[in-house]
């Protein structure tokens, strides 16, 4: 059994290292106690109060490898960081760490150890240091810090800290974050369930429920049930069951068992009869609109007090699916005028003569969700039903069903529904886009479906961390997409191989004087900060291509840096009548200092038979609708974005030939992309939003000039790039090991 780490949330400085390593190892459950004098680890019968000793102990318990004689020096450094205030001393310490991490992933080993967590905790606890890191003057240290900071267990712990601080004024002792909601939870006995209706594909709104259900099941060493709520033959198909299971696998969610509400149809029917015979239900043929009006007004149905015999007879008629039976429904007899309108005699059974995709024509009556859900939860052993708080008014109804049928109790834990701006989560409206061919299918990258956002480059790690960070929140808000895409960028940046691409219609030929007489091929790292990703081959020649935007910016005799090569001095630039640069000549200047140049340029050797470039298409998307939040009465047709896909032809370095569909890369100075496959010999890459305003803003207001017409679902790109902002991201003092007389490059790999 794990120990307990008790922490007062008001502690200053806060013991982030202890909390971080406790979450990472899972060897201690967090409890926030405002009355506690300090941090206390209760483990194996011992109580430890010193943070350094806590970190050492949890590292040992968690089996963290890599602990060495160097570790203690980092504990000393961490202690100093908590006390030093002089700016030069702080910067000197950060410089030292940055230098160390230039060629290392972690401080003393190949995985995070006690040394990493104690230093991370000291940095995290200093607002000043976190601010310095955001200045990006310590890129290697920032990469390491961000990695630890955005681990899903770290994010969950940080969310728990925030929740504890928000609630500390309301009590002394509070179980941390997510554990707070699972009342009466017993380790090893918790059973959760994720109950999708098989009537469509999972979207991002479902992911929160799915992730939280699996999170709790694992947290308490319990069980997760995937249950298909298949009670409406009009909308449900076996196809959707298969795709939902595929979507869950895309999210790395795996239930311990898969069930169906239809498995329990007979039991549900028998329990409906029980309600009828006990006088707790009645049949009703009131017209739908009249029933709605009566419920709103608190008026009893004319059939509310009919005899048990009549009700049983009519329900039997409903079961046959006869013309007479189709007129009736079954209602629970709860209340006529309860202030909670969900308790005003809800419908619990209705007729449907369409064949069911699993039970065929056996049944003509089907339970509603309000009746089936609590019953099946109880029958299947669910201990905690996780529901969005849109069901909060129906929670008393849920409990009434269980009490009326004398079934086992189930705990309810609710959370806020997830909404995003410019995003449709209505299955009906999503069907409309598919049916009208406004998108290419349910996996279209513009869709908020699980397969759509995964195809656009969203990682499981980012989704999980984001949903866990939202976990206990009850606020119903429409979220911007920036946070989740920013989180996704932090996850892919350290591992995305770097490649280069030049737009075809914006390429400018450059002649390099002093360049190699014959093309040379050298191996360079795919990622300058992560040698483990491997190497790529770069072709060096005297004829290269650069982009028009870069060429336009060159001044006469300006010295620029050709990335992964060296400096060059612009000697001449030919410009046509339209102001476009058509050719450039430069002198190679390998003795130049790249730190003194303002412009670091990506380039490609011109394509030859021996060294061909790869044709690629770069794709970006806009939102499908032009309004941030559609209201209930809005007609979606009035807000469909006319142009939502932008495509640009480019050429890329030949290394992209090794990519597999779904691989994430960065085309440097353009953005992060996910490889989407090959069409007619051309590789297609989808731009992954990075969370910056330019990458998530609606492009609808941007004028789109005439271009080659394409289908509505694949419209042309604007001639001025709205796809990405070109930033200078290089400037690090990093060179590469090659053996040539043309240029000297220091090795990043040490033998």
N, C-alpha and C positions, 0 to 999 in steps of 0.2 A: 504493500500500500504506500502511496506517496505521502511525503510529510506535509507540513503546513508552513507557509511563509507568511507571517503576520507583519503588516506594514501600515503605519499611519500615513494616510495620503497627504497630510499636511507637512510631512517630514522635510526639513531643509538642511543640507542638500538632500534631494530625494535619492534613494538607493536604487537607481536604474539598473546597475550591474546585477544586483541580487535578483531583481524581478525578471530581468532579461534572461539570465541563465536558468532560473526556475522554470520559465515558460519554455525555453529551448529544450531542456532535458526532460521536462514533465515530471520531475522528481519532487515537486512541492506545489501544492495548490495555494493560490493567493487568497488571503483574507485581509481586508482592510479594517483596522480597528483604530479609531481616532483616540481611544483612551490609552493605547499602548505607548510606552515611553520611547520605543525605537523598534527597529526591525528585529524579528526573532524567527529563526528557523527551528522548528520542532521536527526532528527526524531520528528514527531509530532509538527513541528514548532519550535523546540528548537535545539540549536547547543551546543554540549558538546565536550570539548577538553581534559579533564583529562582522562587518560586511565582507572583508577580505577572506575571512575564514569561511563564511557562507559560500562565497564563490568557489573557493577551493573544494569545499565539501561536495557541492552540487556537481562540479566538474568531475570529481572522482566517482560519485554515484551514477552520473550520466554516462560514464565511460568515454569522456572526451579525450581523444588521443592528442598527441603532440606536446604534452606538458614537458618542459625541459628546464635546464638550469637557467635559461634565458627568461623564463616566466617571471621570476621574482623581480627582475629589473623593470618589467612592465607594470608590476604592482606598485613599485616605487614611483614610476613615471605617472601612473594614474593618481596616486596620492598627491603628488606635486601639482598636477593639473587642477586639482580641486582647491588648492590654496594659492597658487600663483596668480597675481593680478596685473603685473607689469606687461604691457602690450608686447614689447620686444621678446620677453621670455616666452610668452604664449606662442608667438609666431615661430620662434626658434624650435619649440617642441613640436609644433605642427609640421614644420619643415623637415625635421628629423624623421617623423613618422611617414611623411609623404615620400621621402627618399627610400625608406625601407620598403614601402609597399609598391614602389615602382615596378619591381620584378617579383613580387610575392603576392599571393592571394590573401593569406592570413599572416598574423604576426610571427608565430613560431612553428606552425605545422601546416598540413594540407587541409585541415578543417578548423572551424572555430573552436578555440580552447578557452581556458580560464583567462589567459592573457588578453584575448580579444574582447571578452565580455567586461573585464574590469576597466579596460581603456575606453571601450564604447560607453560604459556607464558614466565615466568622468566627462567625456565629451558631451554626452546627451544632457547631463545635468548643468551644463554651462551655456546660458543664452548667448554669451559673448562668443564662445567657440563655435557654436552652431551657426551664428551669423557670419563668422569668418569663413567657415566651410562653404557657405552659400555664395561667397564671392568667387568660387571656382579657382582660387589660387593654389589649391592643393588637390589636384584631380585624382590622384591615386588614393589618398586618404579619404576623399569624398566617396569614391567608388566603394571602398571597403566599408565605410560608415553606413552608406545607403543600403548595402547588401544586408548587413545585420539589422538595420532599422526597419527594413521592409519584409523580413521573413514573416510568414503568416502567423507564427506563434508570437513573434515580437509585436506585430500589429494588434493581435488579440489582447496581449497584455497591456499595451498602451491604451487600447479602448477601455479596458477594465479600470485603469488608473483614472481616465477621464470620467468614467461613470461614477467611480468612488468619490472623486472630488466634487462632482455635481450633487451628490446625495449626502455628503458628510454632515451638512447642517440638519439633516432630518433624523439622525440617529448615531449611535456610537459604533456599532459593529455591523458591517455589511459584507456579505460574501461577494467576491469579486465578479464584476461584469456579467458574463453569460450565466454563470452558476446561480446568480441571483434569481433568475426566472424559473429555474427548474425546482420548484418546491417539491418536497418529499422525494427527492431523487436518491436512489440507493445504488451505489457502485455495483455494476454487474447485472442490474435488474432493469435499467432504463430501456424502454422500447419507444422509438419514434417512428413516424410514417410520413412519406411524401405521397400525396394522393392526386396525381394529375388526371384530368379527364382526357381520354384518348380522342380528342376532336381537333387537334392541331399540333403544331410544333412548339416545343418549349422556347420561351423568350426570356430576356434578361430579368423580367419581373419574377419568373419562376425560380431563377437561380438562387435567389436569397433563401427561399424556403428550402430548396433542395440542399444547399450547402449547410445551412444551420441545422437541419435535421441530421445530416451525417456527422456534423461537428459534435453535436450533443451525444449521439450514439457512441462515437469513439471516445469522447471525453469521459463518459461513465462506463466504458467497456461493455456497452449494451448492444442493441440490435436495431437495424434500420429496415423498415418494411417499405417496399415500393408497391403501392396499391393503385390500380387503375380504377377510377371512379366511373364505371361504365353503366350508368343508369338511364341513358338517353339514346335509344337506337337511331333517332333522327340525325344525330351529328357524329356518332362515333364509328370508327373503322379500325380493323386490325392493323392496317398500314400505319396509323398514328401510334399504336402501341410500340411497334417496332422502331419507329423513328424517335420516339421519346426515350426508349432505352439506349439508342445510339447517342442521343443528345446527352444523356446522363453520363455515358462513358466518355464523351468529349470533355465533360466537367470533372472526370475522375471520381465520379460518384457511383458506388456499387452497393446495392441493397443486399441484405442478408437473405431476403426472400422476396419474391414477386407474387402478389395476390391480386384478386379482382373483387370488386363489390358484388359482381354477379355470382361469385362462388357462394354467396350467402343469400341468394334470392329467396330460397325456401324458408330459411330462418327468419328473414325480414318479413316475409308474408305472414308467417305464423305469429310473429310478434304484433303485426298490424291487427290481426284477428283478436289477439289478446287485448289490445287497446280498445277495440270495438266492444268486446264482451264486458269489459270493465267500465264501460261508459266514458272512456277517456278519448274517444274519437267518434266521428260521425261522417256520413256521406252527404255530399252537397252538390246540387246541380245549378247553383247560382251562376249566372253569366260572369265571365272573367272581369269585365269592367265594373259591373255592379258589386262583385265581391271585393274588388279593390276599393271602391268607394265606401262600402260598408265597413271594411277594416279601418280605413282612414277615419271614418266618423265614429267608430266604436259602436256600431250597430250589429246586433246579433243576426245571424242567418236564420231564415225561416225554418231550416231543417235542424237547427242546433239541438233541439230537444226531442227529435224523433226517437222512436223506440229502438232498443238494441236489436230486436228482431228485424225491423225494417232496414236498419243499417247493415246488418250482416247479410241480408238478402241482396241488397243493392251492391255491396262490395263483391259478392259472388257473381253478380251480373257483369260488373266491371271486369272481372277476371276472364270472362268469356270473350271480351272484346266486341260484344254485340252493339248494335246501333243504340239500344237503350243504355247499355253500360258505358258507352263513350260519352254520354251526357254528364256523367258523375265524376267526382273526385273524392278523395278521403282527406279529412282535416282533423288535426289534433284539437281536442277540446281543452284549451288552456285558459284563455281569457278573451273577453269581448272588448274591453276598454282599457287594458293595461297601458300605462304611459309608454312602455317599451312596445312599439308596434310589432316587433318580431314575435311577441308572445300572443298576438291576436289571432288565434286559431289558424296556424299556418297549414298549407297543403302538404300532406306527407305521402300521398300516392296519387298517380294519375294514369290514365290509359294511353297506350301507344301500340298500334297494331302492326307497326313496321317490324320486320325480323331483326333480332339482335345479332350482332356479329359473333357472339360466342354461344348463346343459348338458342339461336334460331327462332322458331315460332312458338316455343314452349310458353312464354309469358306474354300477356297482353296488358299487364299492369306493372308499373315500375315505381320504386320508392324515390322520393326527392332526396337531394343531398342533405337537407336538414334532418331527415329521419335516418337515412342510411349511415351518415358519417359517425354520429355518436354510437350507434348500435355496433357497427363493424369495428370501430376503434376498441370498444369494450371486448367484443368477441375475440379479436385478434391479439389481445394482450397489450395494446398500446398503453403506456404509462403517462406519456406527455404528448398532447396534441398541440403542435405548433401551428398557429393560424395568424394571418395578417389581421391587423386590428380593425379592418373593415367589417369583420365578423363579430366585433365586440358586443354589439347589441344582441347578437344571436347566441352568445355564450350562455345566458340563462335558459334559452330554449334547448340548447345542447344538454345542459344538466337536467332539464325537465324530462327529456326523453329517457335518459338513463334512470332517473328516479322512478318514473311512471312504469318502466319495464323491469325494475328491480335488478339492474345490471351492475357490473363492477364499475367503480368510479374511475374517471380519467381526469388527470390534471390538464388544464389549458394554459398555454404560454403564448401570448400574442406579441406581435412586433409590427412595425410600420411597413406599409406597402411601398415598393420602390417605383418611383416615377422619374422619367427623364424628359427634359425639354426636347421639342421637335420630334417626339417619339410616339409612335402608335403601339399600344400593347393590346388592343382589342383584337381578338381572333377574327371577328367578323370583318373588321376593316383591313386586317392583313390579308384575309382571303380575297378581298376586293382587289388589292394590288396584284396578287398572283393571278387571279382570274382575268383581269384586264391587261395582263402582260406588261404592267408598268415596272416589273422587276423580272429577273430571270428565273426566280423560283424561291423556295423557302430558305435556301442557303445564300441568297443574294447578300453581298456585303453591306448593303444599305439597310437590311432588315435587322430588327432587334432580337431576332431569334438566336438561340445558342449557336447554331451552326453558322449563322450570318456573322455574328461578332467574332467567332473563332476564325472564320475564313478571312476576316479583315485584320487578324493579327492579335486579337486579345488572348492573353495567356490564362490558363487555369489558375496559376498562382495569383495573378492580379485580381481575377474575379473573386477568388476565395478570400484574399486579404481585404478587399474592399467590402465584401458582404459581412465579414466578421467585424470589421471596424464599424459597420452600421448596426450590428446586431441588436443591442438592447433598446435602440432608439424607438420612441413612439411617435415622433414627429412625422406628419405626412407632408412632404414637400416635393416639388419638382426639381430634381438635381441637374446641375450642369454635367456635361460629359468630361470636363477637364480633369477632375480628380482621378477618375478611374483610368483614363488614358495616361495621365502623368505617372500613376503607380505602375501601369504596364510598361512605360518607358524605362523606369528604374530597374525593372526585371530583365528586359531584353537588352538594354545597353551593354552590360558587362559581357554578354555572350554572343552578340550579333556580329558576324564577320563583316568586315568592311570591303566594299567594292566601289567601282567608279562607273559612271554612265554619263554620256553626253547626248543631248537632244539632237536628233538628226537635222531638223530644219533650222537649228541654231548653232551648228558647229562651224568653227573657223579653223582653217589649216594654219599650222605654225611651222616654220623652218627654223631648226636650231643649228646655229653655226657653232662648231666645236663639239657637236654631238657625235655619236658613234657612226663610223662609216658603214658598219653592218649592224643590223639589229641585234641586241643582246637580251637574253632572258635571265632574270634573277629572281630568287625566292625571297619574299618579304613576309612579315607576319600578317595574318588576316585581321588581327586586332592588336594594336600596339600596346595595350594595357593588359592583355591576357594571352600570353604565349601558348597556353594550352589549346587554343582553338586551331592552331596549325598555321601553315604557310600557304601563300598563293604565288603564282608566277606573274611577274610584271615585265612587259616588253619595253625596252628602252631603244628609241631610234631618233633619227634627226628630223622625222616628219611626224608631228603629233597634231591632235585636235584639242581645242579648248572651246568653251561655250561663249556665245555671242555676248552674254551679259558680262562675263569676265573681260573679254576682248575690248568691249566698249569702255571699260573702266581704266584700261592701261594708258599711262601717259608716256610721252617720248622719253626714252632713256631711264624709265622707271625700272627699278630692280624688284622682281617678284620671286616668289618661291614656288617651284614645281614640286609638289608634295611627293615624298618618297624618292626624290632625286637630288635637288639642290637649287641654287639660285640661278636666275637668268635675267639679262638686261634687255629691255625692249628697244630695238633699233629702228624698226620701221613698221608702219601700219597702213594698209590699203583700205580705203573707204569708198563705197559706191555712191551713186546719186541719191539713194534713199537714206544714207547715213549708216548703212550696215557695214561692219568690218568684214572684208573678204579675204584678207591674208595678213600674216604677221611674220616678221623675222626677229629673232632674238639671239643674243650671244650667251652661251652657257658660261656661268661664273660660279664654279664649284667652290671657290675660295670665299664666296660671300657668306655673310652671317644671316641665317634665316630668321633669327630673333629680331633683326632690324627691319624686316620687310613687313608691310601692312597686309599684303595679299598672299594667301596660300592657295594655290590653284590645283584643282584636280584636272587631269588630262588623260588622254589615251593615245598610244601610238596608232597612226593611221592603219587601217585594215589592209593586209596583204594576203596573198595565197598562203604564205608560210605561217602568218600570225593573224588570222581573221578575228574581227570583233564579233560579238554576239548581238543580233538584232533583238531588241526588247521593247515592250510596251509598258509605260508607266501609267497607272490608273488611280484617279482620285474620285471621291464621291461627295455629294452634298446630301443634306437631309431630304427625306421624301416629302415633307410638308413644310409650309412656309410660316406656320404659326407655332409659337412655343408651346402653347397648351390649348388643345381643342376643347371647347365647351360641349356640354351634353347635346345642345341643339345645333351645333355646327355641322354643316354638310362637308364631309371630307373632300369632295370633288372641288370645292371652292378654294382649297388650300394645298393642292398638289403642286409641288415644285416642278416647273416645266423642264428644266435641265438638271439632271442629277448625276451624270457620269461624265468624266473628263479623261480623255486618253491622249497620250503623247508618245510618239515613236522616238526611240533612242537607240544608241549602241552602247554596249557594256563590255567590260573586260571579259575575256574568254573563260575566266574561272567560274562564271555563273553556270557554265554547262554542267558542273558537278552537283548543282542544287537539286533537292527533292521537293516535291510539292508540299507546301506548308512550312518550308524553311524560312526563317526570319533573318534578314540582312539589313545593313545600312548602306545605301548609296550615299557616300560622303558628300556633305554639303547639299543634299537633297532631302534626305529623311530616311526613316525606317520603312522597310517594305517586307511583305510576305509574298513568297513565290506561289503563284496561283495555277501554274501549269503552262503548257505550251499549246498554241493555236496556230496551225499552218506554219510550223517551224519557228514561230516567234514566241519567246518566253514572256509571260505577262506577270507584272508585279503590282500589287495593291499597296498604296500608301497607308501606313499605320499612323493614325493621329497620335501626336506626342503630348497632348494636353495644353499646348500653348494656344493662345487666343486665335492665332491665324489658322491653326490646324482644325479647330472645332467650330469656327464661325460659319454661319450660313453664307453660301456664295450666291444666293439668289439675287441679291442686289447688284452683283458684278455684271457689267455688260458682257455678252458673249458674242464676239464677231463671227461673221459667216465663215464656215469651214466645210470640209467634206461632210455631206449629210450622212448620218447613220441612224440606226433604229432609236426609238425614244428611250429605250433602256440603256443605250450606249451612245451618248451624245458627245460631240467633239469638244476638245479642250480649248479654252480661250488662248489667244495668241500671247497675251501677257500673263505670266504665270501667277495664278491664284493658288496653285497647288502647294507651294512651299517657298519659304523665305530662305535665301542663300546666306548662311552665316559663316564666318571664319571660325572654324572649330579647332584648327590646328595651331601649333605654336609651341607644343611641348618639345623639350630638348631630347628628341628620340630619333635615332638613326638605325640603319640596318646593315647587317653583315653581308657584304658581297666582295667578290675578288675580281677587280677590274682596274684597268689603268684610267678609265674614264672618270670615275668619281670615288671618293673615299667615304665610307659609311661605317660608323662604329657598330659593333655587335650588341644586340639586345639579349643575346643568349650567352650565358657564361658556361664555359666547359667545366 
